Amino acid sequence: MTDSALQPTQPTLANEPHDSYLWLEEIHSERAMTWVKEQNAQTEAAFQDAEFEATAATILSVLDSDDKIPGVTKRGSYYYNFWRDAQHPRGLWRRTTWDSYVAETTEWEILLDVDALAAAENQAWVFSGATLLKPELADAPYERALVKLSPDGGDAVTVREFSLTTLSFVPAPEGFELPVAKTSVTWDGPDALFVASDFGPDSLTKSGYARSVRRLVRGGSLADAPEVFSVPVDHVLAAVGKDTTRGFERVFATDAVDFFTSRTHILQPDGSWELIDVPEDASVDVHRSWLLVSPRLDWELEGRTILAGSLVVADWEAWRSGSRELTVIFEPDDAASLEGWSFTKDFLLLNILRDVSSRILLVDPAAGWETRELDLGAPLSSTSVGAVDDEDPEHGNDFWLTTTGHLTPTTLLRGSLDGMGSAESEPPALIKQAPSFFDASEFEATQHFAVSADGIRVPYFQISPKNMPLDGDNPVLMNGYGGFMISLSPSYLGSIGATWLQRETPAGRKASYVVANIRGGGEYGPRWHSAALKEKRHRAYEDFAAVAQDLISRGVTRRERLAASGGSNGGLLMGNMITTYPELFGAISCGVPLLDMRRYTKLSAGHSWVAEYGDPDLPEEWEFIKTFSAYHLLDTNLGSNEYSATEGSAGRRAPASYFWTATSDDRVGPVQARKMAAKMRDMGFADIWFHEDLDGGHSGASDNRQASQNSARSQSILWRYVGR
């Protein structure tokens, strides 16, 4: 098939919206960067005062704390960790033994000092992960790794081979070294890689990701490496991965058609690819002799309906041979959804949410996939469970158990499923306990439900001082996301608790924090997500507004005391709060946001999200997309006399708005935040602030210092408008 045949025909909209700010899309142009630096200077001059510095220092002390739990991944006999602290702001990649990890003082072997590497190479490297080569013999040590390094905190990385024996990079041509690009890479034995990357013209999809995968052998070049898999240019990406489970080694390829549909293939001995016959919307997992499938939509299969969000299992080889016998392991209900699963040697562990609090299910394949709940969690908490190493000959049934809550620091435990439920079984053992960063005894975490515009009950968590007066005079910061089936379950508010919750108004009122579990997220599984897709996107915004209104109706706060924040898709949420519900909020922080939904598919990785938002190049889809394109709603909603920079004819004003982003964000990009801030300024709105970091990528944080500054700046701006 030719490239031209892969290019879809795009109609031209009859009434293309005029855009006076396209020059800000020239990310690195002198004119655009001059504007950015001017905005940064204004914002820093206005808010980087003693209070800001104190807040940033407190947040940095939390992020740099030596008492944080060092999360580890077991590979062979070692436990690997990546760590940042005050002395190592860019981080240390390191490892230790189990005996040392559980000792009072852990002795770490430093594999890579990223700060030292950055200094030696005069490049501000950001560590983006490592993939270890599994040894061919079970008792052999791990000797090689592929290390990913970003030059600016963005998604584009260089990949270098690293020796775990000499603790140094293996220089090319002996070692693998790939140029900076949006690359995914997998070992194919000790001397070959599957590489999905930018290979030059026509090698990327419209989303900016690799559409081609090549097999690179040691000593060879990417230019000469043969292609093994490819996808059409209008799909999202191509990827190849290898299952290295001993006795079940196999290679899989994924064609990500869009963000929520994909086709999974298995490599045949003759080099061809066999498509796995499951719904394209489903999550697929092949583990040993089993096929696990979790559909995003209801699945009609030979006279039975597999509900969306269920998890089913089938015999892998029997399925490939045409059998359609399967067993339902989990089925959702109105309150419960599946978050994920993990296999130990003999069991399957399921992470479940029930009304946004965690439950753990233990499944026994040997007993016909019998399921029972483990009593390991607590109300209004998050508990995650996962295998330590299912191929460990002695401890293959061991599992990690991590628990946390808004007011409860994270706890790490390790247990074993061997003999679970018998008299000889032991409860999970405490391994690490994170410190408290604020006095939680004066606060309480509660769950509430708001009623949205269509009558749906929307849960939200509220963290407030105990015995707080319900007279509407309490400052509140709301947070939300509402997209891509991502759940906002409880997690410890270390830096928020040590800063925002400690703030007091002149009347002595302490602040509150609220997390809204709106539709578009995954809190109730696929149905909760699908309820706010494309033409139903407004449901997410109605939900967030309903939570805000519920807080006001309950007397928790009032408009002048209510702030909100969100980033990325949550930034689009904030844009819609500014333009559609300005009467509810006093101030809003909008980070790394999507806002211009007319052009989002042409900016950075935007085309990959068409399945979430719709395609603005299709006239019938632009009709609903424009109803939540915040950049255009400025004209239709706030361009009238009803709203103004100060007081409108109805006595209302647009909220104070802070837009923040990063020049190096190669996922959403900085241009949408730029254009929104510039347009609001030119429309005459006061209290519009903007800040753009030059690096940090989509997270806006190359290191803890940058993260602390970003968070402190957002808090300082919001507090000026709702806390004084």
N, C-alpha and C positions, 0 to 999 in steps of 0.2 A: 504494500500500500504506500502511495506517495504521501509526502508531507502535506501537499495541497489538499489531498483527499481527506486528511485528518482535520483540516481547519473548518470549523463550523461556520455557516453563513450567519452573520450578525445583522439584523435589521437596524436601520437608523431611526432614532426617535424623532418624531415630527417636531416636538417642541423641546429641543435640547436646552436645559437650564443654563443661563449665562453664569460664568464663573470668572470673577475679576481677580482671583487669587491663585491662578495656576502657576504664577512665577514662584510661589512658595513650594511647589512640588519639585523644583530643581534643587534637590537636597543640599548639594555642596556648592551651589553657585554663590558668588561673592555677594550679590544683592540679598539672597535669602539668609545667608549666614550673618550678614551685617544686621539684618532685622532680628535674628535670633539672639545675637550678643547684646543688642540694645534691650530686648525684653528681659533677658537674664539679669542684666545690670539693674533694671528697674525693680524687678522682683527681689533680688538679693538686697538692694539698698533699703527696701521697705520692710523686709521681714527677718533679715539675718542679724537680729539683735541678741542681747544677752539671754533672753528667754529661749530663742531659737537654739543658741549654742548649748544651753543647759539641756534642752530636750534631746538634741542630737547626741550629746555626750551620754545621756542616760540610755538611749536606744543602742548606741554603739557598745556600751558596757554589757548590755544584754546579749547582743549578737556576738561579741568577742569573749563572752564568759568562758573561762576554762572549765566550768562545772557543767557545761552542756553535755548531753549524752552523745558520745561519738557513735553514730550509727555505723554498723559494719555489714559487710557482705562476705560470706565464707567462700573461699576458693581453695580447695585442697586442705592443707593443714593451717592456713593463715586466714586472718580476718582483716579485710581491707577497709580503709576509711579515708575520706577527704575532709580536711579540717582547716578552718580559718580562725585566726585570733588576732590580737593586737600586734603581735610580733610578726605574724605571717598573714597580712591582709589579702594576698592573692592565693595563699593556701599551701598546704602540705598534702601530698598523696603518700599514704603510709600504710603499714600493716603491723600486726602483732599476732601472738599466739593466744589460744583460749585461756590458758592459765594466767597470762599477763593481763588479758582483758578484764578478767574478774578480780584481779588483785586490787588492793587499795590504790596503788599507783601503777598505771599501765606504762610499760616500756614499749615505745613505738620504734620501728625501723623506718626511717625516712626513705621513700623511694624517689620522690621528686619534690624539690622545693621550687614552687612556681615563681616566687618572688626572686629567688636567685637566678632562675632561668630568664625571667624578664629583664633583670639587670644585665646579665651577660650578653643577651641578644638585642638589648635596647628596643624591646617590643613588649607592650603591656599585655602579656598573655593572660587569658582567662581559661582556667581548666574546665573542660566540657565533658569529662568522663573518660573511662578506659574500658577496653574489652580484652579480657585475658584469653590466651590460647589454651584450650583444654588439652592436657597431655594425652598421648595415645594409650599409655599404660595407666591403669587405675592408681597405682601407688607411686607414680612418678611426680616430681614437683612441677609446678607451673613455672615456665621459663620465659615466655614472651607475652607482650601486651601491645595493643594499639591505643595510643594516647591521643585524645582530641583536644586541640587548643584553639581558642578563638582569639583573633587579634584585637577585638574591640567589644567582646561580650555578646555579639550577634550570633545568629544561627550558623553562619558560615565558619568552617573550621579547617585547620590543617590536621592531618593524621600522620603520626610518626610511630614507628615501631620502637619498642622499649624493651630492654633486657632486664628481667627480674633477677638475673644472676650477677651482672656487673653493675646494675642500677644506673644505666646510661642508655641514651638513645643509640640505636643501631644505624649508623650512617648509610645513606644510599651510595652505591647501588646494592650493597649487601642487604640493607634493611629497606622496608617499605616506607615511603614518604610521599604523601599526597598533597597537592596544592590546596590553598584555601578555597572552599566552595561549600555549598549545602550538600554534605556528603553523608551517606550511611554506608557502613562497611562491616563485613562479617568474615571471620576466618573460614577458609575451606582447607583445613589441614595446615601443617606448619609452613608450607611454601606457596600458598595461594590465598587470594582474597576475592570475595564478591564485592564489587564497588559500584554503588549508585551515586553518580556525581554529574558535574558539568563537564562534558567532554568536548564542548565547542558548539558550533551552530547546530540547531535542531535537536539538541540533546536534552532540553528542558521542557517541562510542561508549561502551560499558560499560568500555572501557579508558581513557577520558578523553582520547582523541584525536579529531580532526575526522572526522565522517562525511559532511561536505558540503564541496564546493569551489565557490567563486564566482569570477566574473570581475569584477574591480574596475577601472574606467576612471579615468583621472586626473580629479580634481575630484569624483568620485562618492563615495558612502558605502557602507560594507559592508552596512548595513541594506537598501539598495536594490539592491545588486549581484545579478545573476541567478545562480541555481545552474546549474552546468554538469555536475556529477557528484556522485553520492552513493552510500553503501553502507549496508547494514543495521546496526542499532545493536549487534548482537552480533558484528560483524566488528571488526577492530582499528582500521583507519583508511582514509581516502580521500586520494589525492594525485594531482595533475596536474603533469606536467613537460613541458618543451619541448626537442626536439632542434634545436639551432641550427646544425648542420653545413650549410655553404653548399651549396645544391643538393639538400639532403635534409631541409629543415625540416619538422617534423611534431610533433604534440602527442599525448602518451600519458597515459592515466589508469591508476592502480593501485588495485585493490580488495584490500587486505590482509585476507584472510579470517581468517587467524590468523598466528602468528609465522613459519610456514614455508610457507604456501600463499597464493597470490595470483592474481588475474586481471588481465591486462594488456590494455588496449584502445587503439586508435588512433582519433583524431578524424577523422570523415568530413566532406567539404565541406558536407553538409546539416546538420551539427551532431550527428549520431548517433555512437555509439561502436561500433566493430567489435572484437569479442573476438578476440585472437590465439589460434589453436588449438594450444596446447601444454599439457603437464601443469601442473596448478596448483601442484605442488610444485617446479617448475623455476625456475631463474634465467634471465631472458630479457634479451637485449641485441640491439637492432636498430641496426646500424652501417652507414651508407651503404646498399649494396644487399644486405646480408647479415643473416640472422637467426641468432643464436647462442643455443643452449639447453644448459643444464646441469641435468639432473634430479637431484633428491635421492633418488628411489626408482628402481628399474629401470623402464624405459619400454618397453612392448611396442608396436611400431609396424610394422604390415603384415608380420608374420612375422619380424621381427628384434627383438632385445633390446638396448636402449641401457642400458648399465650405469649405476647410480647413481654420480654424481660424474664422468661423462664430459662432454666438451664436443663438441657437434656444430654444424655450420653448414649452412645452406640458403640458396638464392636467395630473397630476401624477397618479391618480387612473385610468383614462381612458387609459393611456399608459400601465399600469400594466395589464389591461384587454384586451389588444390587439390592441387598436386604435393606428394609426401612424399619426394622425393629429398633425401638429406642426406649429408654427409661427416663421419666421426668424426675429430676433430682430436686429442683426447686421451682415453685410456681408463685408468682407475686399475688398480693391482694391489695386492697385499698390503702393499706398502711405500710406494707413491706416491699422492699426492692433489693435486688442483688447488686452488691458493690464490686465483688471480685472473688477469685478462688485461687487456691494453692494446693498442690499435691505434696504430701510427705511420701515416705516409702510405701506405706500401706493404706493411707487414708487421704480423703479430700476435705479441705477446710473451706467453708464459705463465709465471706464477710457480708452481712445483711444489715440494711438500715430499716428500722421500724419507727416511723414518725421522726426520722432524722437522728435517731439514737441507735447505737450499734448492737448487733447480736451476732453470735458465732454459731454456725452449724457444723457438726462433725458428720461426715458421710463415710460409710464403710463399704467399699466395693465388694469385699468378700462376703458380705451379708446381704447381697442383692441391692446395694446402694441405700441401705437403711440410714435414716437421718435422725439426729437428735441434737437438741440445743445444748451448748456448753454454757454454764453459768459463770462467765468470766468478765462481764461488763457491769456497768452501773447506769442508772437513768441519766439522760442528758449528757452522755459522754461518747467519745469515739474510741472504739477498740478495733485494732487491726491485727490480723494473725496471718502468718506465712511460714512456709517451711524454711528451716535453716539450711539443709542440704539433703535432698531426698536420695542422693546416691552415697551418702556416708555409710560405710559398712556397719558401724556400731550405733550411730545416732541418726539414722535416716528418718525416724519418726519424731525428731525434735522440731519444735516450732518456736518462733518469736511471737511474743504477745506485747503489743504496745497500746497503752491506754493514756488518754488525755481528756481534759475538759476545759471549758473556758476559764475556770478558776483553779484547776488542778494541774500542776506540772506533769509533764510526760514521764511515764514509768515504763521501763523495758524489763520484761520477764522472759524466761526461757523455760519451756516445759517439754514433756514427752508424752506422746499418745500411746506408748507401749503400756499395756495394762490399764488404759484409761477406764475408769469406773470400777476397777477392782479394789479390793482392800489394800493391795500393795501399791496402788498408784499414788503419786505425790502431786500436790498442786504445783503450778509453775513457780519457779524460784525467781526472786527479785535479783536482777543483774545490775541495773543502773536506775538512779532516780534523779531527774533534773531538779535544779534548785527553784525556789520561789523567788520571783523578782519583785513582788509587791505583797502587801498584807491583804490576802483575800478574805479575811474574816469579816471585814466591814461591807462586803458585797454579796449579792446573791444572783445566781443565774436561773432564769425562769423561761419557760416556753409558752408562747401565746399563739393564737390563730386569728388572723384578720380575714374578713370576707371581701373577696374581690368583686369587680363589677359584674361578673357573670354568676356570682353566688358561690364560687369555689373557695374553700377554706385554705388559707395560705399560712404555713407555720413561720414563726420567727423566734429567735432567741434574744432575750434582753438581759444585759448584765448591768446592774444598777446598785447604788448604795442601799443597804437595808433600811427599811422604814422611810423610804424616800417620799416626801409629800407629793401628792398627785394634784398639783395646782397649776401645772403647765409651765413652770419656771425652771425646768431642769434641762441643761444642755445635753444633746444626744447626737452621736455620730452613727449613722446607718451605713451598712455595707451590703452590697449585693453583687451578683454576677448574672445568673439566669441565662445560661447558654451552654451548648455543646455537651449536654448531659453531665456537667460537672456539679458535684454536690458540695455544699458548704456545711460540713458537719462540725461539731464542736472541736476546738483545739485551743491549747493554752494561750492566753493573751499576755505573753511575757512583756513585750515592749509596749503594747497598748495599755496594759494594766499599770505599768510603771510610769506612764506619761499621761495619756489621755484621761484615764480614770482618776488620776490624782489632781487634775485641774479643778479649780474652783472659781465660780463667778464672784463678783464683788459682794454678793449676799451670802457667800459661803456654800453654794450648791455645787456638789461634785458632779462630774459628767457621767453619762451612761454610754453604753455601746450596744448596738443592735445588729444582728445578722439576719437578713431576710432570705428565706428559702423559696424564692419565686420560681414560677414555671420557666421552662427552658433549661433548668438544671436537671440533675439526676436523682434528686432526693426521693422521688417515688418511681424511679425507673424510667423506661422509654416513654411511657404515657405522659409523664410530667414534662419530659423534654419535647415530645411531639406536639404538646398542647400550645407551644409558643414558636413553632417553626413557620418561616416564610410569612404567608398572609395572616397568620395568627400571632405574629410577633408582638402585637400590642398587648397580648395577655400578660407578658412578662412585665411590661411597664405599668399596666393596671394593677398587677399584684404588688409591685413595689410602692406605688402610690397608696394602695389600700393599707399596707403596713404603716406608712407614714401617717395616714389619716387615723388609723387605729391608735397609734401612739398619742396623737393629739386628742382624740375623743376620750381616751382613758385618763387624760390629764398628766401623762408622763412629760409632755413637752408642748411647745407651740411652734408656729412657723419660724419665729425670730430666734428660737433656740435649737432649731433642727438643721443639722448638716448631714451630707451624704457623700460617700466616696465609692469609686469603682475603677477598675482598670481593664484595658483591652475590650472584650465584649462588655465588661462592666462599665467601660468608658462610654460605649454607645448607650448603655442604660442611663448613665449620668447625663449624656447629651439630651436624651428624651425627657429627663426630669427637668432640665433647664428650660426646654422649649415647650413642653406640653403640660407640666405640672409645676410651674414656677411659684404658684401661690402656696405650695407646701413647704418650701425650703428656704432657709436663710443663706446657706452657702453650700457649694458643691466643689469637690475635688475630682477631676476627670483625667485619668492617667492612661498613657499610651493607647489612645482611643481610636475606634472606628467612629466616624461621624459623617463623612461624605459618602453616602451609600449609592450615589450615582456613579462615582468613579472608583469605589473600593476594589473592584475586580481588576483594575488596571494598576493598582498600587501595591508594591511588595508582594506578599503571598496571598493577596485578597481573593484571587479566583478560586482558591481551594475551599472557600466558605460559601460557595453558591448554594450548596444543599441546606445550609442553615438559614440564609437570608433571602435567597432568590437571585435571579440574574437581571440586573438593571438594563441590560441591552435588549431584553425582550419586553416590548411595550406593555403586554398584559401583566408582567411581573413588576415593572417599574411603577405601575399604578398602585400596588400595595407597598412596595419598598419606599416610595416617597413619603408615605405616611409615618415612617419612623426614621427617615434620613434627617438627623438633627441639624445638619448643616443647611438644609433647605427649609426646615421648619422654622428657622430663625425668621425667614421672610413671611411665611404663611401664618405663623402663630404669634411671633413677637414683633412683627413689622407693623402692626396696627397701632392705633392710638391707645389701645387698652393697656399696653405694657410700654414702659420706657426705661431709660437708664436710672431714673429716680422713681417718682410716683406717677402711675398711670391714672386714667380717668376712673378706674374702678378701685383706686387706692392700693394697687398691688405693684410690685416691682419684680424684675428678674433677679434670681439669686446671685450673690457674689460668686464668681466662677474662676477656678484655678485649673489651668490645663498644663499638664507636664508630660514630657516625652524624652526620647533619646535619639540623637542623630544616627546612631548605629543600629537602631531597631530595624532589622531586615525582615520582620514578620508583618507588623502592621505599618511601620514606617512613621516618621515624625510629622508628615505633611498635613495630616488631617487635624491634628491638634493645632498646628500653626495656623491653618486656614480659618478654623473656628474662632480662635482668639482674635485674629486680625479682623475678621468680619464683624465680630461683636464690638470690638473697639471702634471700628469705622461707623457702625450703626448708632454710636453714641452711648453705649452702655458703659457705666462706670464700674469699678471694682472687678475688672477683668484682668487676670494675672496669668503669666506664662513663664515656663522654665523648661529648658532643653539641655540635658546632659549630652556631652559630645560622644561618650561611650556608654556601655552598660547594656546595650541590646534591649530586647523587649521587656526584660525584668527591670531595666533601669538601674542595675546594680552590678558593677564589675567586682566590687568588694563590699565589705561591711560598712566602711565609712560612707561610701556613696549611698548605700541603702538607708543608713541612718539619717543622712542629710535630706534625702528625698522625703522620708516619712516625717521628719521634724518640720520641713518646710510646709508640707500639706497640713499638718496639725496647726502650725502657727497661723496660717492663712485662715483656716476654718474657724479657729478659736477667736480671732479678731472680730468675726462677724456674728458668732452665736454665743460667745462666752463672756462678753463684756457688757 
